[in-house]
């Protein structure tokens, strides 16, 4: 089980939101690169970066901050938020991002996902599925569609996708524990590799997720639990 610390970036700062609410933010650090170094020093093997402004605006906003993080560390990063074209994917990869996360554009233009995988390779492209009540949300989680998370995941699999980041929005930032049933269900029904996200509050939650490894859930993103010191970084790694 790979533990991937999250750095959510808004206005160049490291923040966390409650259930994706942009009005309910907490600023944890003015300099995200310093946070990234701290995670690396603690033993992290990969970081998860999100351009929150980008997700909302539909275009890259915090690429300079992301680039500063990459310059400060030696471990790979995955990044999403505001990536809506092949050119932008190329731009993010050129900046040093190892894996690009596509969300809104994957639902609106699924053919772009297929093109991206053919051009950059399936190991470079991840689909972020953020769901509320099992329905896919897009545009910085502001718009909840009527599209079922499993249906969407299977359509992405047909495009060549091998991995998804799955987030239960209702759990995100709430420290109430991950939605184990939903995570297991999407893993079993799709056969895709799953990175779980949302709700991790303790080492007990990490241990519970480990039981899903045989089903394809091989990694977990941890955010607020770290910032609120609900888990110890050294214990995590």
C-alpha positions as protocol buffer text, in pm:
chain_id: "A"
residue {
  index: 1
  type: UNK
  ca { x: 0 y: 0 z: 0 }
}
residue {
  index: 2
  type: UNK
  ca { x: 165 y: 320 z: -121 }
}
residue {
  index: 3
  type: UNK
  ca { x: 95 y: 625 z: 96 }
}
residue {
  index: 4
  type: UNK
  ca { x: 76 y: 945 z: -110 }
}
residue {
  index: 5
  type: UNK
  ca { x: 64 y: 1274 z: 83 }
}
residue {
  index: 6
  type: UNK
  ca { x: -151 y: 1544 z: -75 }
}
residue {
  index: 7
  type: UNK
  ca { x: -67 y: 1908 z: -132 }
}
residue {
  index: 8
  type: UNK
  ca { x: -369 y: 2108 z: -245 }
}
residue {
  index: 9
  type: UNK
  ca { x: -266 y: 2443 z: -391 }
}
residue {
  index: 10
  type: UNK
  ca { x: -484 y: 2754 z: -394 }
}
residue {
  index: 11
  type: UNK
  ca { x: -344 y: 3097 z: -470 }
}
residue {
  index: 12
  type: UNK
  ca { x: 5 y: 2950 z: -441 }
}
residue {
  index: 13
  type: UNK
  ca { x: -52 y: 2827 z: -85 }
}
residue {
  index: 14
  type: UNK
  ca { x: -100 y: 2483 z: 71 }
}
residue {
  index: 15
  type: UNK
  ca { x: -463 y: 2455 z: 180 }
}
residue {
  index: 16
  type: UNK
  ca { x: -734 y: 2200 z: 254 }
}
residue {
  index: 17
  type: UNK
  ca { x: -1104 y: 2226 z: 177 }
}
residue {
  index: 18
  type: UNK
  ca { x: -1406 y: 2063 z: 341 }
}
residue {
  index: 19
  type: UNK
  ca { x: -1592 y: 1841 z: 91 }
}
residue {
  index: 20
  type: UNK
  ca { x: -1449 y: 2051 z: -192 }
}
residue {
  index: 21
  type: UNK
  ca { x: -1605 y: 2374 z: -61 }
}
residue {
  index: 22
  type: UNK
  ca { x: -1387 y: 2663 z: -177 }
}
residue {
  index: 23
  type: UNK
  ca { x: -1539 y: 2883 z: 93 }
}
residue {
  index: 24
  type: UNK
  ca { x: -1431 y: 2639 z: 365 }
}
residue {
  index: 25
  type: UNK
  ca { x: -1055 y: 2645 z: 332 }
}
residue {
  index: 26
  type: UNK
  ca { x: -776 y: 2622 z: 585 }
}
residue {
  index: 27
  type: UNK
  ca { x: -432 y: 2754 z: 491 }
}
residue {
  index: 28
  type: UNK
  ca { x: -162 y: 2523 z: 627 }
}
residue {
  index: 29
  type: UNK
  ca { x: 148 y: 2670 z: 465 }
}
residue {
  index: 30
  type: UNK
  ca { x: 250 y: 2970 z: 260 }
}
residue {
  index: 31
  type: UNK
  ca { x: 524 y: 2771 z: 83 }
}
residue {
  index: 32
  type: UNK
  ca { x: 408 y: 2432 z: -57 }
}
residue {
  index: 33
  type: UNK
  ca { x: 766 y: 2340 z: -159 }
}
residue {
  index: 34
  type: UNK
  ca { x: 867 y: 2336 z: 208 }
}
residue {
  index: 35
  type: UNK
  ca { x: 577 y: 2102 z: 281 }
}
residue {
  index: 36
  type: UNK
  ca { x: 686 y: 1877 z: -4 }
}
residue {
  index: 37
  type: UNK
  ca { x: 1039 y: 1859 z: 136 }
}
residue {
  index: 38
  type: UNK
  ca { x: 900 y: 1765 z: 474 }
}
residue {
  index: 39
  type: UNK
  ca { x: 703 y: 1479 z: 320 }
}
residue {
  index: 40
  type: UNK
  ca { x: 1005 y: 1359 z: 125 }
}
residue {
  index: 41
  type: UNK
  ca { x: 1227 y: 1368 z: 433 }
}
residue {
  index: 42
  type: UNK
  ca { x: 968 y: 1166 z: 625 }
}
residue {
  index: 43
  type: UNK
  ca { x: 989 y: 887 z: 366 }
}
residue {
  index: 44
  type: UNK
  ca { x: 721 y: 959 z: 105 }
}
residue {
  index: 45
  type: UNK
  ca { x: 790 y: 801 z: -235 }
}
residue {
  index: 46
  type: UNK
  ca { x: 539 y: 1013 z: -429 }
}
residue {
  index: 47
  type: UNK
  ca { x: 331 y: 1330 z: -383 }
}
residue {
  index: 48
  type: UNK
  ca { x: -21 y: 1416 z: -496 }
}
residue {
  index: 49
  type: UNK
  ca { x: -62 y: 1778 z: -610 }
}
residue {
  index: 50
  type: UNK
  ca { x: -388 y: 1952 z: -692 }
}
residue {
  index: 51
  type: UNK
  ca { x: -427 y: 2292 z: -857 }
}
residue {
  index: 52
  type: UNK
  ca { x: -753 y: 2394 z: -690 }
}
residue {
  index: 53
  type: UNK
  ca { x: -776 y: 2723 z: -879 }
}
residue {
  index: 54
  type: UNK
  ca { x: -716 y: 2532 z: -1200 }
}
residue {
  index: 55
  type: UNK
  ca { x: -990 y: 2280 z: -1127 }
}
residue {
  index: 56
  type: UNK
  ca { x: -1237 y: 2564 z: -1077 }
}
residue {
  index: 57
  type: UNK
  ca { x: -1121 y: 2787 z: -1364 }
}
residue {
  index: 58
  type: UNK
  ca { x: -1064 y: 2509 z: -1617 }
}
residue {
  index: 59
  type: UNK
  ca { x: -705 y: 2610 z: -1687 }
}
residue {
  index: 60
  type: UNK
  ca { x: -366 y: 2581 z: -1520 }
}
residue {
  index: 61
  type: UNK
  ca { x: -319 y: 2847 z: -1254 }
}
residue {
  index: 62
  type: UNK
  ca { x: -57 y: 2721 z: -1011 }
}
residue {
  index: 63
  type: UNK
  ca { x: 196 y: 2564 z: -1251 }
}
residue {
  index: 64
  type: UNK
  ca { x: 473 y: 2789 z: -1117 }
}
residue {
  index: 65
  type: UNK
  ca { x: 410 y: 2659 z: -765 }
}
residue {
  index: 66
  type: UNK
  ca { x: 398 y: 2301 z: -889 }
}
residue {
  index: 67
  type: UNK
  ca { x: 728 y: 2357 z: -1073 }
}
residue {
  index: 68
  type: UNK
  ca { x: 886 y: 2497 z: -756 }
}
residue {
  index: 69
  type: UNK
  ca { x: 781 y: 2183 z: -567 }
}
residue {
  index: 70
  type: UNK
  ca { x: 930 y: 1957 z: -834 }
}
residue {
  index: 71
  type: UNK
  ca { x: 1254 y: 2157 z: -828 }
}
residue {
  index: 72
  type: UNK
  ca { x: 1280 y: 2116 z: -450 }
}
residue {
  index: 73
  type: UNK
  ca { x: 1240 y: 1738 z: -428 }
}
residue {
  index: 74
  type: UNK
  ca { x: 1370 y: 1417 z: -586 }
}
residue {
  index: 75
  type: UNK
  ca { x: 1056 y: 1200 z: -563 }
}
residue {
  index: 76
  type: UNK
  ca { x: 792 y: 1182 z: -839 }
}
residue {
  index: 77
  type: UNK
  ca { x: 463 y: 1371 z: -828 }
}
residue {
  index: 78
  type: UNK
  ca { x: 121 y: 1327 z: -978 }
}
residue {
  index: 79
  type: UNK
  ca { x: -87 y: 1636 z: -1044 }
}
residue {
  index: 80
  type: UNK
  ca { x: -435 y: 1737 z: -1151 }
}
residue {
  index: 81
  type: UNK
  ca { x: -663 y: 2038 z: -1171 }
}
residue {
  index: 82
  type: UNK
  ca { x: -736 y: 2247 z: -1479 }
}
residue {
  index: 83
  type: UNK
  ca { x: -577 y: 2008 z: -1726 }
}
residue {
  index: 84
  type: UNK
  ca { x: -818 y: 2015 z: -2019 }
}
residue {
  index: 85
  type: UNK
  ca { x: -615 y: 1962 z: -2340 }
}
residue {
  index: 86
  type: UNK
  ca { x: -330 y: 1762 z: -2491 }
}
residue {
  index: 87
  type: UNK
  ca { x: -116 y: 2075 z: -2498 }
}
residue {
  index: 88
  type: UNK
  ca { x: -172 y: 2130 z: -2126 }
}
residue {
  index: 89
  type: UNK
  ca { x: -88 y: 1767 z: -2052 }
}
residue {
  index: 90
  type: UNK
  ca { x: 237 y: 1816 z: -2244 }
}
residue {
  index: 91
  type: UNK
  ca { x: 305 y: 2136 z: -2051 }
}
residue {
  index: 92
  type: UNK
  ca { x: 257 y: 1964 z: -1717 }
}
residue {
  index: 93
  type: UNK
  ca { x: 473 y: 1666 z: -1816 }
}
residue {
  index: 94
  type: UNK
  ca { x: 743 y: 1902 z: -1941 }
}
residue {
  index: 95
  type: UNK
  ca { x: 737 y: 2069 z: -1598 }
}
residue {
  index: 96
  type: UNK
  ca { x: 838 y: 1735 z: -1447 }
}
residue {
  index: 97
  type: UNK
  ca { x: 507 y: 1586 z: -1336 }
}
residue {
  index: 98
  type: UNK
  ca { x: 521 y: 1207 z: -1357 }
}
residue {
  index: 99
  type: UNK
  ca { x: 150 y: 1127 z: -1374 }
}
residue {
  index: 100
  type: UNK
  ca { x: -124 y: 1360 z: -1497 }
}
residue {
  index: 101
  type: UNK
  ca { x: -473 y: 1336 z: -1348 }
}
residue {
  index: 102
  type: UNK
  ca { x: -767 y: 1409 z: -1578 }
}
residue {
  index: 103
  type: UNK
  ca { x: -1114 y: 1468 z: -1441 }
}
residue {
  index: 104
  type: UNK
  ca { x: -1360 y: 1708 z: -1601 }
}
residue {
  index: 105
  type: UNK
  ca { x: -1220 y: 1674 z: -1952 }
}
residue {
  index: 106
  type: UNK
  ca { x: -1235 y: 1294 z: -1931 }
}
residue {
  index: 107
  type: UNK
  ca { x: -1609 y: 1313 z: -1889 }
}
residue {
  index: 108
  type: UNK
  ca { x: -1668 y: 1592 z: -2140 }
}
residue {
  index: 109
  type: UNK
  ca { x: -1425 y: 1469 z: -2407 }
}
residue {
  index: 110
  type: UNK
  ca { x: -1349 y: 1100 z: -2351 }
}
residue {
  index: 111
  type: UNK
  ca { x: -1182 y: 1078 z: -2691 }
}
residue {
  index: 112
  type: UNK
  ca { x: -910 y: 1309 z: -2557 }
}
residue {
  index: 113
  type: UNK
  ca { x: -827 y: 1048 z: -2293 }
}
residue {
  index: 114
  type: UNK
  ca { x: -770 y: 789 z: -2564 }
}
residue {
  index: 115
  type: UNK
  ca { x: -551 y: 1032 z: -2758 }
}
residue {
  index: 116
  type: UNK
  ca { x: -353 y: 1118 z: -2445 }
}
residue {
  index: 117
  type: UNK
  ca { x: -288 y: 753 z: -2364 }
}
residue {
  index: 118
  type: UNK
  ca { x: -175 y: 684 z: -2721 }
}
residue {
  index: 119
  type: UNK
  ca { x: 55 y: 987 z: -2716 }
}
residue {
  index: 120
  type: UNK
  ca { x: 196 y: 976 z: -2363 }
}
residue {
  index: 121
  type: UNK
  ca { x: 138 y: 616 z: -2248 }
}
residue {
  index: 122
  type: UNK
  ca { x: -110 y: 470 z: -1995 }
}
residue {
  index: 123
  type: UNK
  ca { x: 137 y: 501 z: -1707 }
}
residue {
  index: 124
  type: UNK
  ca { x: 131 y: 882 z: -1748 }
}
residue {
  index: 125
  type: UNK
  ca { x: -245 y: 930 z: -1747 }
}
residue {
  index: 126
  type: UNK
  ca { x: -472 y: 879 z: -1445 }
}
residue {
  index: 127
  type: UNK
  ca { x: -844 y: 948 z: -1432 }
}
residue {
  index: 128
  type: UNK
  ca { x: -974 y: 1124 z: -1124 }
}
residue {
  index: 129
  type: UNK
  ca { x: -1324 y: 1006 z: -1036 }
}
residue {
  index: 130
  type: UNK
  ca { x: -1473 y: 1231 z: -770 }
}
residue {
  index: 131
  type: UNK
  ca { x: -1818 y: 1118 z: -670 }
}
residue {
  index: 132
  type: UNK
  ca { x: -2103 y: 1236 z: -452 }
}
residue {
  index: 133
  type: UNK
  ca { x: -2364 y: 967 z: -379 }
}
residue {
  index: 134
  type: UNK
  ca { x: -2193 y: 756 z: -650 }
}
residue {
  index: 135
  type: UNK
  ca { x: -2249 y: 1025 z: -918 }
}
residue {
  index: 136
  type: UNK
  ca { x: -1949 y: 1182 z: -1090 }
}
residue {
  index: 137
  type: UNK
  ca { x: -1874 y: 1546 z: -1004 }
}
residue {
  index: 138
  type: UNK
  ca { x: -1676 y: 1780 z: -1230 }
}
residue {
  index: 139
  type: UNK
  ca { x: -1554 y: 2142 z: -1252 }
}
residue {
  index: 140
  type: UNK
  ca { x: -1390 y: 2154 z: -912 }
}
residue {
  index: 141
  type: UNK
  ca { x: -1671 y: 1938 z: -774 }
}
residue {
  index: 142
  type: UNK
  ca { x: -1922 y: 2218 z: -834 }
}
residue {
  index: 143
  type: UNK
  ca { x: -2130 y: 2022 z: -1085 }
}
residue {
  index: 144
  type: UNK
  ca { x: -2264 y: 1678 z: -997 }
}
residue {
  index: 145
  type: UNK
  ca { x: -2369 y: 1484 z: -1305 }
}
residue {
  index: 146
  type: UNK
  ca { x: -2614 y: 1196 z: -1337 }
}
residue {
  index: 147
  type: UNK
  ca { x: -2335 y: 966 z: -1455 }
}
residue {
  index: 148
  type: UNK
  ca { x: -2268 y: 666 z: -1231 }
}
residue {
  index: 149
  type: UNK
  ca { x: -1911 y: 624 z: -1109 }
}
residue {
  index: 150
  type: UNK
  ca { x: -1887 y: 260 z: -1222 }
}
residue {
  index: 151
  type: UNK
  ca { x: -2027 y: 334 z: -1567 }
}
residue {
  index: 152
  type: UNK
  ca { x: -1779 y: 617 z: -1610 }
}
residue {
  index: 153
  type: UNK
  ca { x: -1485 y: 409 z: -1486 }
}
residue {
  index: 154
  type: UNK
  ca { x: -1567 y: 129 z: -1729 }
}
residue {
  index: 155
  type: UNK
  ca { x: -1591 y: 375 z: -2017 }
}
residue {
  index: 156
  type: UNK
  ca { x: -1245 y: 503 z: -1926 }
}
residue {
  index: 157
  type: UNK
  ca { x: -1110 y: 148 z: -1916 }
}
residue {
  index: 158
  type: UNK
  ca { x: -1223 y: 109 z: -2278 }
}
residue {
  index: 159
  type: UNK
  ca { x: -1010 y: 412 z: -2362 }
}
residue {
  index: 160
  type: UNK
  ca { x: -702 y: 238 z: -2225 }
}
residue {
  index: 161
  type: UNK
  ca { x: -699 y: 378 z: -1873 }
}
residue {
  index: 162
  type: UNK
  ca { x: -529 y: 154 z: -1617 }
}
residue {
  index: 163
  type: UNK
  ca { x: -560 y: 357 z: -1295 }
}
residue {
  index: 164
  type: UNK
  ca { x: -811 y: 587 z: -1130 }
}
residue {
  index: 165
  type: UNK
  ca { x: -798 y: 810 z: -826 }
}
residue {
  index: 166
  type: UNK
  ca { x: -1130 y: 757 z: -652 }
}
residue {
  index: 167
  type: UNK
  ca { x: -1261 y: 1018 z: -409 }
}
residue {
  index: 168
  type: UNK
  ca { x: -1585 y: 1008 z: -212 }
}
residue {
  index: 169
  type: UNK
  ca { x: -1648 y: 1383 z: -186 }
}
residue {
  index: 170
  type: UNK
  ca { x: -1866 y: 1346 z: 123 }
}
residue {
  index: 171
  type: UNK
  ca { x: -1565 y: 1207 z: 311 }
}
residue {
  index: 172
  type: UNK
  ca { x: -1303 y: 1449 z: 179 }
}
residue {
  index: 173
  type: UNK
  ca { x: -1152 y: 1664 z: 452 }
}
residue {
  index: 174
  type: UNK
  ca { x: -1399 y: 1533 z: 707 }
}
residue {
  index: 175
  type: UNK
  ca { x: -1171 y: 1284 z: 890 }
}
residue {
  index: 176
  type: UNK
  ca { x: -1460 y: 1036 z: 909 }
}
residue {
  index: 177
  type: UNK
  ca { x: -1284 y: 738 z: 751 }
}
residue {
  index: 178
  type: UNK
  ca { x: -1277 y: 628 z: 386 }
}
residue {
  index: 179
  type: UNK
  ca { x: -1581 y: 478 z: 214 }
}
residue {
  index: 180
  type: UNK
  ca { x: -1443 y: 125 z: 211 }
}
residue {
  index: 181
  type: UNK
  ca { x: -1751 y: -31 z: 51 }
}
residue {
  index: 182
  type: UNK
  ca { x: -1750 y: 212 z: -242 }
}
residue {
  index: 183
  type: UNK
  ca { x: -1374 y: 177 z: -292 }
}
residue {
  index: 184
  type: UNK
  ca { x: -1394 y: -202 z: -292 }
}
residue {
  index: 185
  type: UNK
  ca { x: -1696 y: -199 z: -522 }
}
residue {
  index: 186
  type: UNK
  ca { x: -1533 y: 16 z: -790 }
}
residue {
  index: 187
  type: UNK
  ca { x: -1217 y: -194 z: -773 }
}
residue {
  index: 188
  type: UNK
  ca { x: -1401 y: -524 z: -815 }
}
residue {
  index: 189
  type: UNK
  ca { x: -1641 y: -407 z: -1085 }
}
residue {
  index: 190
  type: UNK
  ca { x: -1379 y: -234 z: -1300 }
}
residue {
  index: 191
  type: UNK
  ca { x: -1062 y: -437 z: -1248 }
}
residue {
  index: 192
  type: UNK
  ca { x: -866 y: -111 z: -1256 }
}
residue {
  index: 193
  type: UNK
  ca { x: -585 y: -10 z: -1022 }
}
residue {
  index: 194
  type: UNK
  ca { x: -733 y: 216 z: -756 }
}
residue {
  index: 195
  type: UNK
  ca { x: -580 y: 499 z: -557 }
}
residue {
  index: 196
  type: UNK
  ca { x: -821 y: 569 z: -271 }
}
residue {
  index: 197
  type: UNK
  ca { x: -881 y: 923 z: -149 }
}
residue {
  index: 198
  type: UNK
  ca { x: -1101 y: 1100 z: 101 }
}
residue {
  index: 199
  type: UNK
  ca { x: -1168 y: 1057 z: 472 }
}
residue {
  index: 200
  type: UNK
  ca { x: -849 y: 896 z: 603 }
}
residue {
  index: 201
  type: UNK
  ca { x: -828 y: 998 z: 970 }
}
residue {
  index: 202
  type: UNK
  ca { x: -598 y: 748 z: 1139 }
}
residue {
  index: 203
  type: UNK
  ca { x: -354 y: 462 z: 1101 }
}
residue {
  index: 204
  type: UNK
  ca { x: -654 y: 236 z: 1160 }
}
residue {
  index: 205
  type: UNK
  ca { x: -805 y: 364 z: 833 }
}
residue {
  index: 206
  type: UNK
  ca { x: -479 y: 284 z: 651 }
}
residue {
  index: 207
  type: UNK
  ca { x: -485 y: -68 z: 794 }
}
residue {
  index: 208
  type: UNK
  ca { x: -846 y: -111 z: 678 }
}
residue {
  index: 209
  type: UNK
  ca { x: -751 y: -3 z: 327 }
}
residue {
  index: 210
  type: UNK
  ca { x: -466 y: -254 z: 324 }
}
residue {
  index: 211
  type: UNK
  ca { x: -728 y: -530 z: 325 }
}
residue {
  index: 212
  type: UNK
  ca { x: -840 y: -403 z: -17 }
}
residue {
  index: 213
  type: UNK
  ca { x: -498 y: -450 z: -179 }
}
residue {
  index: 214
  type: UNK
  ca { x: -596 y: -794 z: -321 }
}
residue {
  index: 215
  type: UNK
  ca { x: -881 y: -622 z: -507 }
}
residue {
  index: 216
  type: UNK
  ca { x: -651 y: -369 z: -675 }
}
residue {
  index: 217
  type: UNK
  ca { x: -652 y: -84 z: -423 }
}
residue {
  index: 218
  type: UNK
  ca { x: -277 y: -38 z: -404 }
}
residue {
  index: 219
  type: UNK
  ca { x: -239 y: 322 z: -284 }
}
residue {
  index: 220
  type: UNK
  ca { x: -404 y: 590 z: -74 }
}
residue {
  index: 221
  type: UNK
  ca { x: -388 y: 969 z: -72 }
}
residue {
  index: 222
  type: UNK
  ca { x: -364 y: 1123 z: 274 }
}
residue {
  index: 223
  type: UNK
  ca { x: -418 y: 1493 z: 332 }
}
residue {
  index: 224
  type: UNK
  ca { x: -594 y: 1653 z: 625 }
}
residue {
  index: 225
  type: UNK
  ca { x: -504 y: 1371 z: 867 }
}
residue {
  index: 226
  type: UNK
  ca { x: -140 y: 1472 z: 822 }
}
residue {
  index: 227
  type: UNK
  ca { x: -197 y: 1846 z: 851 }
}
residue {
  index: 228
  type: UNK
  ca { x: -415 y: 1805 z: 1159 }
}
residue {
  index: 229
  type: UNK
  ca { x: -159 y: 1564 z: 1308 }
}
residue {
  index: 230
  type: UNK
  ca { x: -409 y: 1278 z: 1330 }
}
residue {
  index: 231
  type: UNK
  ca { x: -135 y: 1055 z: 1192 }
}
residue {
  index: 232
  type: UNK
  ca { x: 238 y: 1081 z: 1244 }
}
residue {
  index: 233
  type: UNK
  ca { x: 445 y: 1113 z: 927 }
}
residue {
  index: 234
  type: UNK
  ca { x: 712 y: 874 z: 1046 }
}
residue {
  index: 235
  type: UNK
  ca { x: 447 y: 615 z: 1137 }
}
residue {
  index: 236
  type: UNK
  ca { x: 291 y: 648 z: 792 }
}
residue {
  index: 237
  type: UNK
  ca { x: 608 y: 552 z: 611 }
}
